[in-house]
Amino acid sequence: MPQKFTNSLYISFIIILISFSARSAEDLKSTGKFKNWETFIVTENNNKICFSQSIPILRAPKKFERNPSRLFVSFRPTEDIKDEVSATSGYTFQKDKIVKAKTGKKTYDFFSPGEEEFAWIRDAEEEQRFIKAMKKASRVMIIGRTEKGKQTIDHYSLMGFTKAYDTAKKNCS
């Protein structure tokens, strides 16, 4: 597994835990709320991580029990990682199945290493294309499958994304 994904698994897990359960933690600081997006700085072992995140405005199917979903763009300057796009749909993704992000007519593939609740865009060029599309679009859908093959679709509003993205990027420049 590439080093970026190994580190990402650990960092994203920490981000999720902090953002869900310890918003008042001293090492986590909200740096702005921009409509449907929010930015944070977290310091872990003197390493600063900046990220923007959103929660879905619609989750389907409605009656499917799962943990919260989130869409992230993260910056980790000490690891020279910028514009890292990741998502969680609140369950372990089906092994060897691609998680899709769709905005307009364009689809982007996310990679999930299996036995994980997180997925990432595989390469930096695709991340840049996706971020550019997110800046122009009004909504993005994350389409995934559970371990048992059940499809879910999380709809995210992109209202406030550009300001949240720019704030997170500036905070870790």
N, C-alpha and C positions, 0 to 999 in steps of 0.2 A: 504494500500500500504506500503511495507517495507520502513523503514527510508532511506536506501541507495538510493532507487529510488526517493523518495521525494526530498532529497538533490541533487541527480543527475540531476533531471529535472531543478532545479534552476541553478546549476553550469554549466551544459552543455549549457543551454540557454545563460548564460553569455559568455561562451567560444565562442559559435557561433557568437554572436553579436560582440564581440571584434575582433575575427579573420576575420570577413567579413567587418566590417565597421570602425574599429579604430586601424589598425595595428600600427599606430604611437603613440598610447596612451602610456603615461609614465609608466603605470603599466603592460604593455605587452612587453615582450622582447623575440625576436627570439634567440634561443641558438644554432641553427645550421640547415643547409639545407643538406639533405643526399639523393641525387638523387630525388626520388618521394615523400619523406617524409620530414617534417620539425618539429622542436621541439620549444616549447615556455614555458616561465614561466610567470604567471600572478599573481599579488598580489591583493587580494580583502579583505578589512578590516583586514589587517595583516595576512591573510591566504594565503599561497603560494600554487599554483596549477601548476603542470608541466604536459605537455601533448605532445604527438606526434600526427601529423595529416597528412592526405593525401587527395588529391582530385582524383576523378576517371579519368582514362585515356580514358574511353569509357562509355557513358550513353545511355541506350536504354529504350524506343524508342526515337529516335532523335528529333522528332517533338513535344514531350510532354513538355509543359511549366511547369517549377518548379524552386524552389530556388536551390542554390548550394548544392551539396552533399559533405559529409565529413565522414571519418573514423577516430576514435580517440582511443588512449590508454592514460588514465589519472591517475595521482597520486595526492592525496590530504592528505598529512601527518597529518594535524591537525584533520582530521576526520578518520585517520587510514584506508584510502582507497588506495589500490595499484592495479595496473594492471586492471583498469576499462575500459572495451572495450565498445564503443558506436558508433552508426552510425546515420546519418541523410541522407535521400534521397531527401530532399527538398520539402516535402509535408507531410500532416498528414497521418500517416499509418492507414490502415483499422482496425477498432476496432475488438479485439478478433482474429486477424490473426497473425500468427507467421511470423516474418521477418527472412529470412534465410541468412546465410553466407556459401558460398561453396568454398572450395579450394581442388583441386584434386578430390578424390572420397568422401571426408568427408564433412558433412553438420553440421552446428552449428545453434542452435535456439536462436534468439534474442527476447526479451520481449519488447513490447510497451504498455504502460498502457492505450492507447486510447486517442484520441484527442491530440496527440503529434507528432512532427516531429522527435522524437528520439527513438532509441531502444537500449537495453542493453542485454548483456548476463546475464542470471539469477543468476548464482552462480560462486563463485571464482574458483572452480575446473575446470569448463568448460572454464572460461576465461584463465586459465593457459594452457589448452589443445589447445585452439585457438591460443594463442600467440606463443606457441611452433610450431604449424603448420605454422603460418605466417612467422616465422624465416626460415623455410625450403622451403616454396613455392615461386613461382614467381608471383602469381596473386591470388586475392580473389574476389569473386562476392558477392554483397549484393543484395538480391532479396526481394522486397517488393511489397505491393499492396496499391493503393490509397483507399480513402474512398469509391469510386465508383467501386473498384475491378480491376482497371487497373494495370497490372503487370509492374514493372520496374526492370532493372538489371543494377547495377553500377559495373564496372570492375575497380579494383584497382591494380596497380603495387606494388609489395612488394620490389622492388629495393630500398635499403636504409633503410628499416624498422628496421632491427636489430640495426643499429647504432643510428637511431632516438629513438628507444625504450630505448636502453641503456643510452643515453644521458638524456632523460626525467626522467628515473628512478634515475640516479645518481644525477640530479639536485634537486630531492625531497627526497633524502636519509637522 
